Amino acid sequence: MATTTRRTISQFKSKLVGGGARPNLFEVEITKPAKLPAASSWDAGVLSFLCKAASLPASNIAAIDVPFRGRIFKVAGDRTIDTWTVTIINDEDFLIRKGFEDWMQLIAHLDGNDGATKPDAYMHSAIVNQLGRGDTASSENSEKAKTDQVVLKSYKFIDIFPTNISAIDLSYDSGDTIEEYTVEFAVNNFERV
């Protein structure tokens, strides 16, 4: 009979590097797409502050079922990358929203449905940085004053473009709240940076 080793809370504590990664410590970097008009209001620095939610990338490999004599044998299929969604806090100058609207206008004009046809003209990249609590990975403490947090892991989304900017609901009943909206991106590739 096999014996199992009893796990203790002390052992668990020793394995939890840095106290665990925190989902609220992140930043998103999306610089101005090169082909946006000069008059576009894009501001990457403001976006990194107003991006309220994002995600690290999801990746899937589908299983293909192959029937064989009454059984199903599974083989690896194609790899797909999910849509990437960010949530943005809206401020009164609508700076970031206008930048995303300009990007979508570049892809497909509202008045005539013409627009950029070469992928290089409208695809861009973005980076999501997972931040740590200290100024170094697995910091003993974070008591000293600091301006930078350590980047624990970065993912670069490659050849992305917005496919949806959500509506902002307006209502007399919505008091004590700040507007926010989501932007969905089609993603062609990502890499760990």
C-alpha positions, 0 to 999 in steps of 0.5 A: 500500500502506498503511503502519502506524505502529509502536507502542512501549512508551513510547507505550503507557505514555503512554496508560495513564492512572494506571497502569491501573484496579485490580480490587481497588480498589472499594467497594460501598454498600448502605444499609438498605432503608427497609421493613426492620424496625427490628430488622434488623441491617443495617449499611452500613458493615460491608457496605462492608468485608466485600464481597469481590467485586462487578462493574461492570454488564454490559449487553446488546442482543440482535441480532434475525436478519431473513432476507432472500433467503438472508442474515441482516440483524441489527437491534437488539433489546431491552436486558437487564441481567444479574444482579448478584452480590456476594461477602460475607465472613462474620463471627461475628455474621452481621450482613450475612447476617441483613440480606440474609435479612431483606430476602428475608423482607420479599419472601416470608415463609418460613412462608406465602409472603406478603410485600411486593407493591408494588415500592417496598416491596422494591426498593432501590439500590446503588452500586459505586465504582471507586477509584484508587490515589491521592487524585486521579485519575491521581495522580503518586504515593500516598506521602503518608498519606491516608484517602480514595482518589479515586473514578474511576467510580461505577455506581448499580444502581437497583430491585434486590432479592436473588434468591439468598443462597448456601449456606455450606458447612461441613466439618471439612476446611475449615481456615485459611479464612473463610466467604463467600457470594454474593448475587445481585440482579435489576437493573432499571436502572443509571446512571453516577454 
